[in-house]
Amino acid sequence: MLRSVICAALMSGVVVSGAWAQASQQQQQPQSALPGGATSLRETFEDWQVACVTQNNAKRCALGQEQFGQNRQRILAIELAPGDNNSLTGTLVMPFGLLFEPGITMQLDDKPFGKPLRVRTCVPAGCIVPLQFDAATSNALRGGTTLKLSATPSESNTPVNFTISLKGFSAGLNRTVALAK
C-alpha cells in the first residue's frame, strides 16, 4: 500500500492504491505546472474533492470522497484518477469486518452496476478494493446520483449498505481531467 504526499492532500491521510502509481507510470514525461505555479492544489466540488500534486516534474491528480461516522471514524473512502480513453482507475477503502466473498456489489442509483468487487487486502486504514472503470462506466457515473455498495459483515448474513453521493462528481471529474493534462 502506498502512502504519499498526494493522498495527504486528497483525503487528509487516507491510504490510497495503485491509482497514483498508475498515474505516475502513465505520466513519466514532464508535466506542466498547476495553476499559479502551485505544487499542490485541493478543490471541493459538492461532495467530491479534487487534489493534485506536482513532484519530480510529474503531476498527479485524483478525485475522491471520504465518509465518517458519528465518532469521526472513517467509514469509507473512494479515490479515482483519470486514465486513457475516459477510463478511471482507483481505490475504495472499506471498513474491517466484511466477508471477502461474495464481494462488494454495486448499484448506480437503483440499477445493478458491474461485477462484484473483490477486496485485495486489509491494512490499518481499512480493506482495499481496487477499482477500474471503462469509459461507459465513467459516463454512467457522471449521470448518476448515488453509487450504492453492499457488503456482507462477517458476523451476519445480512448485507450492509453504503451510499456514495455523486453530487459534484461530474464537475469534479472534469476539473481533475483538465488539471491532469
PEJOJO-V490995 format. One line per field, one symbol per residue. ss: DSSP state (@ for helix, = for strand, . for the rest). burial: # if it has 24 or more other C-alpha atoms within 12 Angstrom, else .. A space follows every 50 residues. Layout:
# PEJOJO-V490995
ss = ???
burial = ???
This chain:
# PEJOJO-V490995
ss = .=..@@@@@@@....=.@@@@@@@@@........@@@..======..=== =====..===========.....=========.@@@.=======...=.. ...=====..==....=.=====..========.@@@@@@@@@..===== ===.....=======...@@@@@@@@@@@@.
burial = #..####.###..###########..#...#.##....#######.#### ####...##########......##########..###########.### ..######....##..####.#..#########...##.###.#.##### ##.......#.################.###
